[in-house]
Each structure stands twice: as structure tokens, then as C-alpha cells.
């Protein structure tokens, strides 16, 4: 099913997506600031939450703009603040495994509440029927996003 997109619809939707992205970034920055973490430190903690304990070199692949020496300093700071712990890799004693502490896990449990509040604030402007329609449309668009996953490219 191919549908053309009217220019004014595309502009409106693009502006809406940008506004949501900005608001999510504001929530994220505020949450990180309250925890006194930098964006990179918070990202590192989120990567460990999503993927579990991992070697430093593997962790570095998820933080593509961070050198190994900078990553070591980040982990040193997070370890000093009790957000991560470093342990020897049982399969290779030369490597360290980095994992989250209970403090980091508790920190991350509060973060979705911020995003849930943003979603709730946005949905309150809609009637129940409008909310139902929106959810249906989101599922439909999510299917399209997932279908095109990995196909992101930039035009010059």
C-alpha cells in the first residue's frame, strides 16, 4: 500500500517529532542533572541496563564517540560513585567485566516514570476515542519503522 504524503502533513508531523525529541531530551537532561551524571555517563549506564554486564572493549562499541582511555575514566568515576562495578572476566583474567550496581538499577527505575509522565501529559489533551485512534496509528507506524530498520541513510 503506497500512499503519498502531503507536504503540509509532512511538515506538521516533522515538527511534532522534533518537539517530542526536544522534550524527551529535556526530561533526560533534567533527570541526569538531578543524578549529577553527564550524558555519556548516563548513556553508559543505559547500555549496561539494556545489554547486561560486558567487557570494556564491547561497551566501547556502544559509545562510539568515546575513546578507550576516556571510557576508563568514565568507569572510574561511575565506580567511585557506586553506579558500576568492575570484576575480572572469568574467561580472560586480563579483561574486566563492567556491571551495574543496585544504586544504578534503582536510578534507572525512576527514569521511565519521567517518560510516562510526559506521555500522560500529552494524552490528556485527547478524548478517549482520540487516544484509541492514536494508539492504533502508532502501532501502524511502528510496523513501518521496524520494517525499514537499518535502512537509515543521509542525503547530501
FIMARDO-117292 format. One record per residue: residue in one letter; x negated, y negated, z negated of N, C-alpha, C, O in turn. Coordinates in steps of 0.05 Angstrom, whole numbers, plus 5000, padded with zeros to 4 digits. Layout:
<zanus>
AXYZXYZXYZXYZ ...
</zanus>
This chain:
<zanus>
X498350235000500050005000498249755000496949704980 X498249615022496649375024498449125022500449105037 X497748945005499348705001497448465004495248474993 X498348265018496748025019497247854994499347874982 X495247704987495447534963495547244972493847144987 X497647114963497946834970495846664955495146724932 X494746464969492546304958493246184930491546194912 X495646074927496345954902496546164880496046104856 X497446404886497546624866494746694858494246734834 X492946724877490146794871488846584853487546644834 X489346324859488246114843489346124815487746094795 X491946154812493146164786492146404769491446374746 X492046634782491046874768488146844761487346924739 X486546744779483646704773483246514749481646564732 X484746294749484646104726485446244700484246194679 X487546414702488446554678486346744668485746754644 X485046894686482947084678480646934666479447014646 X479946704677477746544667478446444639476746454621 X480946354635481746254609481646474588480746434565 X482546714595482446944576479547004570478847054546 X477847014590474947064585473746854566472146924549 X474346604571473346394553474346434525472746404506 X476846484522478046524495476746764481476146754457 X476446984496475147224484472247164476471347254455 X470847004492468146934485468146754460466346794443 X470046574458470246404434470746574409469446534388 X472546764411473146944388470547104381469847124358 X469347214402466947374398464647204385463447284366 X464246964396462146784385462746714356460946704339 X465246654350466146584323465646814304464546784282 X466447054313466147294296463147354291462347404269 X461547334312458647374310457547164291455847234274 X458346914294457346694277458046744248456346694230 X460446834242461246894215459447114203459047124179 X458547294220456847514211453947444212452247594204 X453347204223450647104226448947284244446647344238 X450147364266448747524286448547364312450347214318 X446447414326446247294353447947464372448747684365 X448447354395449947504415448647774422449947974425 X445947764425444448004432444548214409444848454414 X444348124384444548304362447248434361447548674356 X449348274365452048384365452448574388453648784384 X451348514411451548694434450148954428451149174435 X447848944415446349184408448049364390448149604393 X449249244370450949394352453349514366454049744361 X454549374385456749474401455949704418457449904421 X453549694430452549914446452250164429453050384438 X451150134405450850364388453550474379453850724376 X455450304375458150394368459350564391460550774386 X458950464415460150604438458750864445460051054453 X456050864443454551094452453251264430452151484436 X453451184405452251334383449251284381448151114396 X447951424363445151394359443551444385444351614401 X441451294388439851334413436951234408436351084390 X435251334426432451244426432350954434434050854449 X430250814425429950534431429750494461430950304472 X428250664476428050624505430650664519431250524539 X432450834508435050874520436850634513438450544530 X436650534489438150304481437450064499439149894506 X434850044505433949824522435249814550435549604561 X436050044560437350054586440049904586441049814607 X441349894562443949754560443649454555445549304559 X441249374547440749094542438649004563436348944556 X439548984587437648964610436048704611434048694625 X436748504595435148254596433248244572432148024566 X432948464557431348464533428848644537429148874545 X426548534532424048694534423948884511425248844490 X422249084513421949284491420849144466421549214444 X419048954470417848814446420048644432420148634408 X421748514448423948364436425948544423426948484401 X426448774435428348974424427249064397428749094378 X424649114395423449194370423948984348424649054325 X423548734355424048514335427048504327427648464304 X428748544347431648544341432348764321433848724302 X431348994327431849224310430649184282431849254262 X428349064281427049004255428948814238429348864215 X430048614251431848424237434448564229435348534206 X435548724247438048864240437649074219439449124202 X435349194219434649394198434349244171435249344150 X432949014171432548864147435248774135435548754111 X437148714153439848624144441748864140444148824134 X440749104142442249354137444549404157446549514149 X444149324182446049384203445349644218447149784228 X442749694221441849934234439750074217438549954200 X439350334223437250474210435650624232436650704253 X433150654226431250774245430351034232429651054209 X430451254248429451514239427851644261428251584284 X426251834253424551974273426352164288428052294277 X425952174315427352354332426352634327423952684330 X428152814319427253094313425953234337424353414334 X426853164361425753294385423153174395421653294410 X422452934386419952794393419252604371420252384370 X417452694354416752544330415452274336415152104318 X414752224361413551964369415751754374415151524374 X418151844376420351664383422151614358422251774340 X423451384358425351324337428151324348428651234371 X429951424331432851404337433951174322433251124298 X435651014335436850784322439850854319441150944338 X440850814295443650864290444850644272443450504258 X447450634272448950434256449050514226449150754220 X449050324209449550374181452550324175454050234193 X453450394151456250354144456950054145459149984151 X454949884138455449594140456249504168458149344172 X454849614188455449544216458149654224459649524238 X458649904216461250024223463549864211465549834224 X463249774187465349614174465649344188467849244192 X463449234196463448984211465049014237466748844244 X464649224251465949274277468849334274470449294293 X469649434251472549494247474149234246476549234253 X472949024237474348764236474548624263476348464267 X472848684281472748554307475248594324476348404335 X476248844326478748884342481048724331482948654346 X481148674305483248524293483348244305485548124310 X481048124311480847864324482147874352483747704359 X481448084367482448114394485448174394487048074410 X486348334374489148394371490748144365492948104375 X489547964349490947714343491247534367493247414371 X489147534384489247374409491447484427493047334438 X491547754430493647874446496447814435498247754450 X496747844409499347784397500147494401502447444407 X498247314398498847034402499846984431501646824436 X498547114450499347084478502047204484503647084498 X502547434473505147574478507547444466509747474476 X507147294445509447164432510746954450513046874445 X509446864471510646674489512546814509513946674524 X512747074508514347234526516747364512516447434488 X518947394526521147554515520347844515518347924527 X521948004502521448294501521448414529519748574536 X523348334546523448434574521048344590519948504605 X520148094586517747994600515248144590513548204607 X515148204565512848364554512748634568510648734575 X515048764570515249034582514349014611512849194621 X515248814626514448774654511448734655510048844673 X510348564638507548504638505848764633503948814647 X506748924614505249174608505349354632503349484639 X507649374645507849534670505849434691504449594704 X505749174695503949054715501049094707499349134725 X500449074682497649114673496749394679494549444688 X498549594673497849874680497349904710495550044718 X498949774726498749794755496049674764494649784780 X495349434753492849304760490449464748488349474761 X490749574725488549734713487849974731485550044734 X489850094742489450314761487650224784485850364793 X488249984795486749874817483849814809481949864824 X483549704785480849634775479249894772476949904781 X480450104761478950354757478350484783476250614786 X480050454803479650564829477250434843475750574857 X476850184838474650034850472150014832470249864839 X472150154810469850134791467250204805467050394821 X465250034799462650084811462349954838460149964850 X464349824848464249704875463849404873464649264892 X462749304852462349024849459948924865457749044863 X460448724880458248604896458548304897460748204892 X456448174904456547874905455947794933454047894946 X457547604943457147494969455547234966456047084948 X453747194985452146944984453646724997452646494999 
</zanus>
